[in-house]
Amino acid sequence: MSYLKSDNWCHLSGSPIDDIHEHIRTKLQRGKYTFHVGSDSKSYADHTLVITTICFREPSSGALVAYQRTRVPNFSNITEKLIHETLASIEAASMVRDITGSSPTIHADVNSRKEALSNRALNVIVGMVKGMGFPVKVKPDAWAADIADMFTR
């Protein structure tokens, strides 16, 4: 099952990216970026909007962002939602790794604070990401997932 679409990536401004693979190659050739991936979602009455970001971070200068929106049926619980977000991030990170030859960091939308609802799924999500060979960051350090959150509205 694919969690992403190949043809609807956008720049931070909302303008379309014609070819995400070429876009990633261009950033790689510049040699100054680290690659980060994150996803977030928001449920509405009849669907859930899932946003996945690929962030090209230049140390001390911020990040350039590619993102895509995907509409899916609503989830039945938070664990299902977080697993879907994580699988979308893993799919995007695998694409980046295939192009760049190195693993981007996945920023998971789970919280390290015990009182946070998403903390219940922390071990499962971190295990999934590490099991696929990617480094992982969780909240409050998961800024790529926070960028995805900006586009859920």
C-alpha positions as CSV (number, residue, x, y, z in Angstrom):
1,M,0.0,0.0,0.0
2,S,1.3,3.4,-0.9
3,Y,0.7,6.2,1.7
4,L,2.0,9.0,-0.7
5,K,1.2,10.2,-4.2
6,S,4.0,10.8,-6.6
7,D,2.7,13.9,-8.3
8,N,1.3,16.4,-5.8
9,W,4.3,17.7,-3.9
10,C,4.4,21.5,-3.3
11,H,6.9,24.1,-2.2
12,L,6.3,25.9,1.1
13,S,4.6,28.6,-0.9
14,G,2.1,26.1,-2.3
15,S,3.4,26.2,-5.8
16,P,3.7,22.7,-7.3
17,I,7.0,20.7,-7.6
18,D,7.0,19.1,-11.1
19,D,9.3,16.2,-10.1
20,I,10.0,15.5,-6.5
21,H,12.9,13.1,-7.3
22,E,14.7,15.8,-9.4
23,H,14.0,18.3,-6.6
24,I,15.7,16.1,-4.1
25,R,18.6,15.4,-6.4
26,T,19.1,19.1,-6.9
27,K,19.2,19.7,-3.1
28,L,21.7,16.8,-2.8
29,Q,24.0,18.2,-5.4
30,R,24.2,21.5,-3.5
31,G,25.8,19.5,-0.7
32,K,24.7,21.8,2.1
33,Y,21.5,20.2,3.3
34,T,20.5,17.5,5.8
35,F,17.3,15.8,5.0
36,H,14.3,15.4,7.4
37,V,10.9,13.9,7.0
38,G,7.7,14.4,9.1
39,S,4.0,13.9,8.9
40,D,0.9,15.1,10.8
41,S,-2.8,14.8,10.3
42,K,-6.1,16.5,11.2
43,S,-9.5,14.8,11.2
44,Y,-12.6,16.5,9.7
45,A,-16.2,15.3,9.7
46,D,-15.8,13.1,6.6
47,H,-12.0,12.6,6.1
48,T,-8.6,13.0,7.6
49,L,-6.0,15.3,5.9
50,V,-2.4,13.8,6.1
51,I,0.5,16.1,5.4
52,T,4.0,14.8,4.8
53,T,7.0,17.0,4.6
54,I,10.5,16.6,3.3
55,C,12.7,19.3,4.8
56,F,16.1,20.3,3.4
57,R,17.8,21.9,6.4
58,E,20.9,24.1,6.0
59,P,22.6,24.5,9.4
60,S,22.2,28.0,10.8
61,S,20.0,29.0,7.9
62,G,16.6,27.3,8.4
63,A,15.0,24.8,6.0
64,L,13.4,24.5,2.6
65,V,10.2,22.4,2.6
66,A,8.4,20.1,0.1
67,Y,5.1,18.8,1.3
68,Q,2.0,17.0,0.1
69,R,-1.6,16.6,1.3
70,T,-3.4,13.3,1.1
71,R,-7.1,12.8,2.0
72,V,-7.8,9.5,3.7
73,P,-10.8,8.0,5.6
74,N,-11.0,8.9,9.3
75,F,-9.1,6.8,11.8
76,S,-10.8,4.9,14.6
77,N,-8.2,5.8,17.2
78,I,-5.0,7.7,17.9
79,T,-2.7,4.7,17.5
80,E,-4.1,4.0,14.0
81,K,-3.6,7.7,13.1
82,L,0.0,7.8,14.4
83,I,0.9,4.5,12.6
84,H,-0.5,5.9,9.4
85,E,1.5,9.1,9.8
86,T,4.6,7.1,10.5
87,L,4.2,4.9,7.5
88,A,3.8,7.9,5.3
89,S,7.0,9.3,6.7
90,I,8.8,6.0,6.2
91,E,7.7,5.9,2.6
92,A,8.9,9.5,2.0
93,A,12.2,8.8,3.9
94,S,12.8,5.6,1.8
95,M,12.4,7.7,-1.4
96,V,14.9,10.2,-0.1
97,R,17.3,7.5,0.9
98,D,17.0,5.8,-2.5
99,I,18.0,9.1,-4.2
100,T,20.6,10.4,-1.7
101,G,22.2,7.2,-0.5
102,S,21.8,8.3,3.1
103,S,18.9,8.0,5.6
104,P,17.0,11.2,6.5
105,T,15.9,11.7,10.1
106,I,12.2,11.0,10.6
107,H,10.4,13.4,13.0
108,A,7.6,11.4,14.6
109,D,4.4,13.1,15.8
110,V,4.7,11.4,19.2
111,N,5.5,13.1,22.5
112,S,8.2,12.1,25.0
113,R,6.1,13.6,27.8
114,K,4.4,10.8,29.7
115,E,1.2,12.8,30.2
116,A,0.7,13.3,26.4
117,L,-1.9,11.1,24.7
118,S,0.5,10.2,21.9
119,N,3.1,8.9,24.4
120,R,1.1,5.6,24.6
121,A,2.4,4.8,21.1
122,L,5.9,6.1,21.5
123,N,7.7,2.8,21.8
124,V,5.8,1.3,18.8
125,I,6.5,4.3,16.6
126,V,10.1,4.7,17.5
127,G,10.6,0.9,17.0
128,M,9.0,1.1,13.5
129,V,11.2,3.9,12.4
130,K,14.4,2.5,13.9
131,G,13.5,-1.0,12.5
132,M,13.4,0.5,9.0
133,G,16.9,1.9,9.5
134,F,16.1,5.6,10.0
135,P,17.1,7.9,12.8
136,V,14.2,9.3,14.7
137,K,13.3,12.4,16.7
138,V,10.1,12.8,18.8
139,K,8.4,15.8,20.3
140,P,9.4,18.3,21.5
141,D,12.3,17.9,19.0
142,A,10.3,16.7,16.0
143,W,10.2,20.1,14.1
144,A,9.5,18.5,10.7
145,A,6.2,17.1,12.0
146,D,5.5,20.6,13.4
147,I,5.9,22.0,9.9
148,A,3.5,19.4,8.6
149,D,1.0,20.5,11.3
150,M,1.1,24.0,9.8
151,F,-0.5,22.6,6.6
152,T,-3.3,20.6,8.2
153,R,-5.7,23.6,8.4
